[in-house]
Amino acid sequence: MSQESLIFLSRPAVLACLDKLDPVEVAADVLRVQAAGRTEIPAEGYLPWTNSDGAYSRAIAMLGALHREEGPVYGMKLINAAVNNPSKGIERAGGLSFVFDPETARPKLIAEAGYLSAVRTAAYTMVSLRALGPERWDGITLIGTGALARAHLDLLVGAFPDVRTVVVFDLSVDRAAELVAWAGGKHPQLKVTVAGTADEAIRATPVTVTLTTSTEPYLRADPFAPGSFVAHVSLGDLTEEVFLGAQAVYGDDLDLIEENPRRILGSLLQEGKVTRPGTEGAPERGAGRSVEGTLGQVLLGQIPAIRPKSGYVVSNPFGMSILDVGLIDAVHRTALDLGVGQRIDLL
């Protein structure tokens, strides 16, 4: 029997690879491949439970494929989380990313996925800001100050080097203070301040990113001034009125969003309160009750990019497996070039 082996990347090895990559460009490339119809996104595996502390816990398995001209890429992210993990001194979410051999179907690379997953999410936000954000902006608000917030600031300084003002809000005063201290050490060019309320934080800048674990909508439309942009990254922060009153709404994959009523936009699509483009009887573009389309369609020029002017624009990504697959593929190729990672013999 032939020997089988794979490469394992710890977080330090993953960070070494990411240092040589531009995750924002990787995400943009994947979104263009998606809009061209050359991706596969199977239904994700979702297993929820309550741990011994009574905290919501879950495991999510996300498979995906990219069919690029240079060859196919197959992979998966397994990302697990318990909402009380930060109280134990560990990140809320963690897991593993895989790259599969197209010929044998065997895993050929496994990598620590906690930070990779956060970077993938932040990269999508940066692409959406480039394509759909305000024409000019100089400050960003983060609602939630965990690992996702740190990943967003890591990419922000490269994607938008002129932005200096960061306003944050978190229900945990200690966690917000930890982010301020971390940013002061790693990104001293940023001025990070803590707001007293979520509404105060939103009003402070023209760009808001929600990064919480909330499952109950609490953000109303009033704080979002004309000309502002909101990236609804987390599950359920925005109330129904925010979507219905938006100048424009964009998603990443409308099928995935609509199939998941746990997400506010998914519920609105299922109920018919928000319609998909091309739906019979759908309101006119920009009326606030119809999704414009996907970010990938904007990047390919298939639909127009509506930037916030008379109102606010909402970006509502579901979180697609193909973004994880595209990023871990780029990390794999970089690892081979750098010669990093631990080779593990399976047989």
The 8 nearest C-alpha neighbors of each residue, nearest first, counted from 0:
[[1, 2, 346, 3, 345, 4, 344, 103],
 [2, 0, 3, 346, 4, 345, 344, 103],
 [1, 3, 346, 0, 4, 344, 345, 5],
 [4, 2, 345, 346, 344, 1, 5, 343],
 [3, 5, 344, 345, 343, 342, 2, 6],
 [6, 4, 107, 108, 343, 342, 7, 344],
 [5, 7, 342, 108, 341, 340, 343, 109],
 [8, 6, 109, 341, 340, 110, 108, 342],
 [9, 7, 110, 340, 12, 13, 111, 109],
 [8, 10, 12, 111, 11, 110, 13, 7],
 [9, 11, 13, 12, 111, 14, 8, 114],
 [12, 10, 14, 13, 9, 15, 8, 16],
 [13, 11, 15, 9, 10, 8, 14, 340],
 [12, 14, 10, 16, 11, 15, 8, 9],
 [13, 15, 17, 11, 16, 12, 10, 18],
 [14, 16, 12, 18, 13, 17, 11, 19],
 [17, 15, 13, 18, 14, 19, 330, 333],
 [18, 16, 20, 14, 19, 15, 13, 330],
 [17, 19, 15, 16, 20, 14, 21, 13],
 [20, 18, 17, 16, 15, 21, 333, 14],
 [21, 19, 17, 18, 22, 16, 329, 330],
 [20, 22, 23, 24, 25, 19, 17, 18],
 [23, 21, 25, 24, 122, 20, 26, 326],
 [24, 22, 122, 26, 25, 21, 27, 126],
 [23, 25, 27, 26, 22, 21, 28, 126],
 [24, 26, 22, 28, 23, 27, 29, 326],
 [27, 25, 29, 23, 24, 28, 322, 22],
 [26, 28, 24, 30, 29, 25, 23, 31],
 [27, 29, 31, 25, 26, 30, 24, 32],
 [30, 28, 32, 26, 31, 27, 33, 325],
 [31, 29, 295, 33, 27, 32, 28, 34],
 [30, 32, 34, 295, 28, 33, 29, 299],
 [33, 31, 29, 35, 30, 34, 37, 28],
 [32, 34, 30, 36, 35, 31, 38, 37],
 [35, 33, 295, 31, 36, 296, 32, 30],
 [34, 36, 32, 33, 37, 31, 299, 38],
 [37, 35, 33, 34, 38, 32, 39, 31],
 [38, 36, 66, 32, 33, 35, 65, 39],
 [39, 37, 65, 33, 64, 36, 66, 40],
 [38, 40, 64, 63, 41, 65, 37, 321],
 [39, 41, 63, 62, 42, 320, 38, 321],
 [42, 40, 43, 62, 39, 63, 61, 320],
 [41, 43, 40, 44, 61, 62, 255, 60],
 [44, 42, 61, 60, 41, 45, 59, 62],
 [43, 45, 60, 59, 42, 61, 46, 58],
 [46, 44, 59, 58, 43, 47, 60, 57],
 [45, 47, 58, 57, 59, 44, 48, 56],
 [48, 46, 57, 56, 58, 45, 49, 55],
 [49, 47, 56, 57, 55, 50, 46, 54],
 [48, 50, 55, 54, 53, 56, 51, 47],
 [49, 51, 53, 52, 54, 56, 48, 55],
 [50, 52, 53, 49, 54, 48, 55, 56],
 [53, 51, 50, 54, 49, 83, 55, 81],
 [52, 54, 50, 51, 49, 55, 83, 56],
 [55, 53, 49, 50, 52, 83, 82, 56],
 [54, 56, 49, 81, 82, 48, 50, 53],
 [57, 55, 81, 48, 49, 80, 47, 54],
 [58, 56, 47, 46, 80, 79, 48, 81],
 [57, 59, 79, 46, 45, 78, 47, 80],
 [58, 60, 45, 78, 44, 77, 79, 61],
 [61, 59, 77, 44, 43, 76, 62, 78],
 [60, 62, 43, 76, 320, 75, 77, 59],
 [63, 61, 75, 320, 74, 41, 40, 76],
 [62, 64, 40, 321, 320, 39, 74, 73],
 [63, 65, 73, 39, 72, 38, 321, 74],
 [64, 66, 38, 72, 71, 67, 37, 73],
 [67, 65, 71, 37, 38, 70, 72, 64],
 [66, 68, 70, 69, 71, 65, 37, 32],
 [67, 69, 70, 66, 71, 37, 65, 32],
 [70, 68, 67, 71, 66, 72, 65, 32],
 [69, 71, 67, 68, 66, 72, 65, 101],
 [72, 70, 66, 67, 65, 73, 101, 64],
 [71, 73, 65, 64, 66, 70, 74, 101],
 [74, 72, 64, 99, 63, 98, 71, 65],
 [73, 75, 98, 97, 324, 99, 63, 62],
 [74, 76, 62, 97, 61, 96, 63, 324],
 [75, 77, 96, 61, 60, 95, 78, 97],
 [76, 78, 60, 95, 94, 59, 96, 61],
 [77, 79, 94, 59, 93, 58, 76, 95],
 [80, 78, 58, 92, 93, 57, 94, 59],
 [81, 79, 92, 91, 57, 56, 93, 82],
 [80, 82, 56, 83, 84, 91, 55, 54],
 [81, 83, 84, 91, 55, 54, 80, 56],
 [84, 82, 81, 86, 85, 54, 91, 87],
 [83, 85, 91, 87, 86, 89, 81, 82],
 [86, 84, 88, 89, 87, 90, 83, 91],
 [85, 87, 84, 88, 83, 89, 82, 90],
 [88, 86, 84, 85, 89, 83, 90, 91],
 [87, 89, 85, 86, 84, 90, 91, 83],
 [90, 88, 85, 84, 87, 91, 86, 92],
 [91, 89, 85, 92, 84, 146, 88, 93],
 [90, 92, 84, 80, 85, 82, 81, 89],
 [93, 91, 80, 79, 90, 113, 78, 81],
 [94, 92, 113, 79, 78, 112, 80, 91],
 [93, 95, 78, 112, 77, 113, 79, 111],
 [94, 96, 112, 111, 77, 110, 76, 109],
 [95, 97, 76, 110, 112, 109, 75, 77],
 [98, 96, 109, 75, 74, 108, 76, 106],
 [97, 99, 74, 108, 106, 107, 73, 328],
 [100, 98, 106, 74, 73, 105, 104, 107],
 [99, 101, 104, 105, 102, 103, 107, 106],
 [102, 100, 104, 103, 99, 73, 72, 71],
 [103, 101, 100, 104, 105, 99, 71, 73],
 [102, 104, 105, 100, 101, 99, 106, 107],
 [105, 103, 100, 99, 101, 102, 106, 73],
 [106, 104, 103, 100, 99, 107, 101, 102],
 [107, 105, 99, 98, 108, 100, 97, 104],
 [106, 108, 5, 99, 98, 100, 105, 6],
 [107, 109, 6, 98, 5, 97, 106, 7],
 [110, 108, 97, 7, 96, 6, 8, 95],
 [111, 109, 8, 96, 95, 7, 112, 9],
 [110, 112, 95, 9, 10, 113, 94, 8],
 [111, 113, 95, 115, 94, 96, 116, 114],
 [114, 112, 93, 116, 115, 94, 92, 111],
 [113, 115, 117, 116, 112, 118, 10, 150],
 [116, 114, 112, 118, 117, 113, 119, 111],
 [117, 115, 119, 114, 113, 118, 112, 120],
 [116, 118, 114, 120, 147, 119, 115, 150],
 [119, 117, 121, 115, 120, 116, 150, 122],
 [118, 120, 122, 116, 117, 121, 115, 323],
 [121, 119, 117, 123, 118, 122, 116, 124],
 [120, 122, 151, 118, 124, 123, 119, 150],
 [123, 121, 23, 125, 119, 124, 120, 22],
 [122, 124, 126, 120, 121, 125, 127, 26],
 [123, 125, 121, 127, 122, 126, 128, 120],
 [124, 126, 128, 122, 127, 123, 129, 121],
 [127, 125, 123, 129, 128, 124, 130, 23],
 [128, 126, 124, 130, 125, 129, 131, 123],
 [129, 127, 132, 125, 131, 126, 130, 124],
 [128, 130, 126, 127, 131, 132, 125, 158],
 [129, 131, 127, 128, 132, 126, 304, 298],
 [132, 130, 306, 128, 127, 304, 129, 305],
 [131, 133, 128, 306, 228, 129, 130, 134],
 [134, 132, 135, 307, 306, 136, 226, 227],
 [133, 135, 132, 136, 306, 307, 131, 226],
 [136, 134, 133, 137, 132, 205, 226, 138],
 [137, 135, 138, 133, 205, 134, 162, 206],
 [136, 138, 162, 164, 163, 161, 135, 139],
 [139, 137, 164, 204, 165, 162, 136, 163],
 [138, 140, 206, 165, 204, 207, 166, 164],
 [141, 139, 207, 166, 167, 165, 206, 200],
 [140, 142, 167, 208, 143, 207, 209, 166],
 [141, 143, 209, 168, 210, 167, 208, 169],
 [144, 142, 210, 211, 169, 141, 168, 145],
 [143, 145, 148, 175, 169, 178, 174, 142],
 [146, 144, 148, 147, 143, 149, 174, 178],
 [145, 147, 149, 148, 150, 90, 117, 144],
 [148, 146, 150, 117, 149, 145, 151, 210],
 [147, 149, 144, 151, 145, 146, 150, 152],
 [150, 148, 146, 152, 151, 147, 153, 145],
 [151, 149, 153, 147, 152, 148, 118, 117],
 [150, 152, 121, 148, 154, 149, 153, 155],
 [151, 153, 155, 149, 154, 150, 148, 156],
 [154, 152, 150, 151, 155, 156, 149, 157],
 [153, 155, 151, 152, 157, 156, 158, 150],
 [156, 154, 152, 158, 157, 159, 153, 151],
 [157, 155, 160, 154, 159, 158, 153, 152],
 [158, 156, 155, 154, 160, 159, 153, 21],
 [157, 159, 155, 156, 154, 160, 125, 23],
 [160, 158, 155, 161, 156, 157, 162, 154],
 [161, 159, 156, 162, 157, 158, 155, 163],
 [162, 160, 159, 163, 137, 156, 136, 158],
 [163, 161, 137, 160, 138, 159, 164, 156],
 [162, 164, 189, 190, 161, 138, 188, 137],
 [165, 163, 138, 190, 189, 162, 191, 139],
 [164, 166, 191, 139, 138, 140, 190, 192],
 [167, 165, 140, 192, 191, 193, 200, 139],
 [168, 166, 141, 193, 140, 142, 194, 192],
 [167, 169, 142, 194, 193, 197, 143, 200],
 [170, 168, 143, 171, 175, 144, 142, 172],
 [169, 171, 172, 168, 143, 175, 174, 196],
 [172, 170, 169, 174, 173, 175, 168, 144],
 [171, 173, 175, 174, 170, 176, 169, 168],
 [172, 174, 176, 171, 175, 177, 169, 178],
 [173, 175, 177, 171, 176, 172, 178, 144],
 [174, 176, 172, 178, 177, 173, 144, 169],
 [177, 175, 173, 179, 174, 178, 172, 180],
 [178, 176, 174, 180, 175, 179, 181, 173],
 [177, 179, 181, 175, 176, 180, 182, 144],
 [178, 180, 176, 182, 177, 181, 191, 183],
 [179, 181, 183, 177, 178, 182, 176, 184],
 [180, 182, 178, 184, 183, 179, 177, 185],
 [183, 181, 186, 185, 179, 184, 180, 178],
 [184, 182, 187, 180, 181, 186, 185, 179],
 [183, 185, 181, 182, 187, 186, 180, 179],
 [184, 186, 182, 183, 187, 181, 153, 180],
 [187, 185, 182, 188, 183, 189, 184, 156],
 [188, 186, 183, 189, 184, 185, 182, 190],
 [187, 189, 186, 163, 190, 183, 156, 182],
 [190, 188, 163, 187, 186, 191, 164, 165],
 [189, 191, 164, 163, 165, 192, 188, 187],
 [192, 190, 165, 166, 179, 189, 164, 193],
 [193, 191, 166, 167, 165, 190, 194, 179],
 [192, 194, 167, 166, 168, 195, 175, 191],
 [195, 193, 200, 168, 196, 167, 199, 166],
 [194, 196, 199, 193, 168, 197, 200, 198],
 [197, 195, 199, 198, 194, 200, 168, 169],
 [196, 198, 200, 199, 168, 201, 142, 195],
 [199, 197, 201, 200, 196, 222, 202, 218],
 [200, 198, 196, 202, 197, 201, 194, 203],
 [199, 201, 197, 203, 194, 198, 202, 166],
 [202, 200, 198, 203, 199, 207, 204, 222],
 [201, 203, 199, 200, 222, 204, 198, 223],
 [202, 204, 200, 201, 199, 166, 205, 140],
 [205, 203, 138, 139, 206, 202, 201, 140],
 [204, 206, 227, 228, 136, 138, 139, 207],
 [207, 205, 139, 228, 204, 227, 229, 140],
 [208, 206, 140, 229, 139, 141, 201, 230],
 [207, 209, 230, 141, 229, 231, 140, 142],
 [210, 208, 142, 231, 232, 233, 211, 141],
 [211, 209, 143, 233, 142, 232, 208, 147],
 [212, 210, 143, 213, 233, 209, 142, 236],
 [211, 213, 214, 233, 234, 210, 82, 235],
 [212, 214, 211, 215, 235, 236, 234, 216],
 [213, 215, 235, 234, 212, 216, 236, 261],
 [214, 216, 213, 235, 217, 236, 238, 237],
 [217, 215, 236, 238, 237, 235, 218, 214],
 [216, 218, 236, 238, 237, 215, 219, 235],
 [219, 217, 237, 238, 236, 216, 220, 198],
 [218, 220, 238, 221, 241, 217, 237, 240],
 [219, 221, 241, 223, 222, 240, 218, 244],
 [220, 222, 223, 219, 224, 241, 198, 218],
 [223, 221, 202, 198, 220, 224, 201, 219],
 [224, 222, 221, 220, 227, 311, 225, 202],
 [223, 225, 227, 222, 226, 311, 310, 221],
 [226, 224, 310, 309, 311, 227, 308, 223],
 [225, 227, 308, 307, 311, 310, 224, 309],
 [226, 228, 205, 311, 225, 224, 206, 307],
 [227, 229, 206, 312, 311, 132, 313, 205],
 [230, 228, 207, 313, 208, 206, 231, 314],
 [229, 231, 208, 314, 232, 313, 207, 315],
 [232, 230, 315, 209, 233, 314, 229, 208],
 [231, 233, 209, 230, 210, 316, 315, 208],
 [234, 232, 210, 211, 231, 209, 235, 212],
 [233, 235, 262, 214, 236, 213, 232, 212],
 [234, 236, 214, 216, 215, 213, 237, 262],
 [237, 235, 216, 217, 218, 213, 234, 215],
 [238, 236, 218, 216, 235, 217, 241, 219],
 [239, 237, 216, 240, 219, 241, 218, 217],
 [238, 240, 241, 242, 243, 237, 263, 267],
 [239, 241, 243, 238, 242, 244, 220, 219],
 [242, 240, 220, 244, 239, 243, 238, 219],
 [243, 241, 245, 240, 244, 239, 287, 248],
 [242, 244, 240, 287, 288, 241, 245, 239],
 [243, 245, 287, 241, 242, 240, 246, 220],
 [246, 244, 287, 247, 242, 311, 243, 312],
 [245, 247, 310, 285, 287, 311, 312, 286],
 [246, 248, 312, 245, 285, 287, 313, 291],
 [247, 249, 313, 290, 291, 314, 312, 245],
 [250, 248, 314, 293, 292, 291, 290, 315],
 [251, 249, 293, 315, 316, 252, 314, 253],
 [250, 252, 293, 316, 294, 317, 253, 295],
 [253, 251, 255, 254, 250, 256, 293, 317],
 [252, 254, 256, 255, 257, 250, 251, 293],
 [255, 253, 257, 256, 252, 258, 259, 265],
 [256, 254, 258, 253, 252, 257, 259, 317],
 [255, 257, 265, 253, 254, 258, 259, 317],
 [256, 258, 265, 254, 259, 255, 268, 253],
 [257, 259, 255, 256, 254, 260, 265, 269],
 [258, 260, 265, 261, 257, 256, 262, 255],
 [261, 259, 266, 265, 262, 258, 263, 257],
 [262, 260, 259, 263, 266, 265, 234, 235],
 [261, 263, 265, 260, 264, 234, 235, 259],
 [262, 264, 266, 265, 235, 267, 261, 260],
 [263, 265, 267, 266, 262, 268, 256, 257],
 [266, 264, 257, 260, 256, 262, 268, 259],
 [265, 267, 260, 269, 263, 264, 268, 270],
 [268, 266, 264, 270, 272, 273, 265, 269],
 [269, 267, 273, 271, 265, 270, 266, 257],
 [270, 268, 266, 267, 271, 257, 265, 260],
 [269, 271, 267, 268, 272, 266, 273, 265],
 [270, 272, 268, 273, 269, 274, 267, 266],
 [273, 271, 267, 270, 268, 274, 288, 269],
 [274, 272, 288, 268, 271, 289, 267, 275],
 [275, 273, 289, 268, 271, 281, 290, 288],
 [274, 276, 290, 278, 289, 277, 273, 291],
 [277, 275, 278, 291, 290, 289, 292, 274],
 [276, 278, 275, 279, 281, 274, 280, 289],
 [279, 277, 281, 276, 275, 280, 274, 282],
 [280, 278, 281, 277, 276, 282, 274, 275],
 [279, 281, 278, 282, 277, 274, 283, 276],
 [280, 282, 278, 279, 274, 283, 289, 277],
 [283, 281, 289, 286, 280, 284, 288, 274],
 [282, 284, 286, 285, 281, 289, 288, 287],
 [285, 283, 286, 282, 289, 291, 287, 247],
 [284, 286, 246, 247, 287, 283, 289, 291],
 [287, 285, 284, 283, 288, 282, 246, 289],
 [286, 288, 245, 243, 244, 246, 285, 247],
 [289, 287, 273, 243, 286, 274, 282, 290],
 [290, 288, 274, 273, 275, 287, 291, 282],
 [289, 291, 248, 275, 292, 249, 276, 274],
 [290, 292, 249, 248, 276, 289, 247, 284],
 [293, 291, 249, 290, 250, 276, 296, 294],
 [294, 292, 250, 251, 296, 295, 249, 252],
 [293, 295, 297, 296, 251, 298, 250, 249],
 [294, 296, 30, 34, 298, 31, 297, 293],
 [297, 295, 301, 299, 293, 294, 34, 298],
 [296, 298, 300, 294, 302, 295, 299, 304],
 [299, 297, 295, 296, 300, 31, 294, 130],
 [300, 298, 296, 297, 301, 31, 295, 34],
 [299, 301, 297, 298, 302, 296, 303, 304],
 [300, 302, 296, 299, 297, 303, 298, 34],
 [303, 301, 297, 300, 296, 304, 292, 291],
 [304, 302, 297, 305, 300, 301, 296, 291],
 [303, 305, 297, 131, 306, 302, 130, 300],
 [306, 304, 303, 131, 307, 247, 312, 246],
 [305, 307, 131, 132, 133, 304, 308, 312],
 [308, 306, 226, 311, 312, 310, 133, 227],
 [309, 307, 226, 310, 225, 306, 311, 227],
 [308, 310, 225, 226, 307, 311, 246, 224],
 [311, 309, 225, 246, 308, 226, 307, 245],
 [310, 312, 227, 307, 225, 246, 228, 226],
 [311, 313, 228, 247, 307, 246, 245, 248],
 [314, 312, 248, 229, 230, 228, 315, 247],
 [313, 315, 230, 249, 250, 248, 231, 229],
 [316, 314, 250, 231, 249, 230, 313, 232],
 [317, 315, 251, 250, 318, 232, 314, 231],
 [316, 318, 256, 319, 251, 315, 255, 252],
 [319, 317, 316, 320, 120, 251, 322, 232],
 [320, 318, 321, 322, 317, 323, 251, 40],
 [319, 321, 323, 61, 63, 322, 62, 324],
 [320, 322, 324, 63, 323, 319, 325, 64],
 [321, 323, 325, 320, 324, 319, 26, 326],
 [324, 322, 326, 320, 321, 325, 327, 119],
 [325, 323, 321, 327, 74, 322, 326, 328],
 [326, 324, 322, 328, 323, 327, 321, 29],
 [325, 327, 329, 323, 328, 324, 322, 330],
 [326, 328, 330, 324, 329, 325, 331, 323],
 [329, 327, 331, 325, 326, 330, 324, 332],
 [330, 328, 326, 332, 327, 331, 333, 325],
 [329, 331, 327, 333, 328, 332, 16, 334],
 [332, 330, 328, 334, 333, 329, 327, 335],
 [331, 333, 335, 329, 334, 330, 328, 336],
 [332, 334, 336, 330, 335, 331, 16, 337],
 [335, 333, 331, 337, 339, 336, 332, 338],
 [336, 334, 338, 332, 333, 337, 331, 339],
 [335, 337, 333, 334, 338, 332, 339, 331],
 [338, 336, 334, 339, 335, 333, 16, 15],
 [337, 339, 335, 336, 334, 340, 333, 341],
 [338, 340, 334, 337, 12, 335, 341, 8],
 [341, 339, 8, 7, 6, 12, 342, 334],
 [340, 342, 7, 6, 343, 8, 339, 5],
 [343, 341, 6, 5, 7, 340, 344, 4],
 [342, 344, 4, 5, 6, 341, 345, 7],
 [345, 343, 4, 346, 3, 342, 5, 2],
 [344, 346, 4, 3, 343, 2, 5, 342],
 [345, 2, 3, 344, 4, 1, 0, 343]]
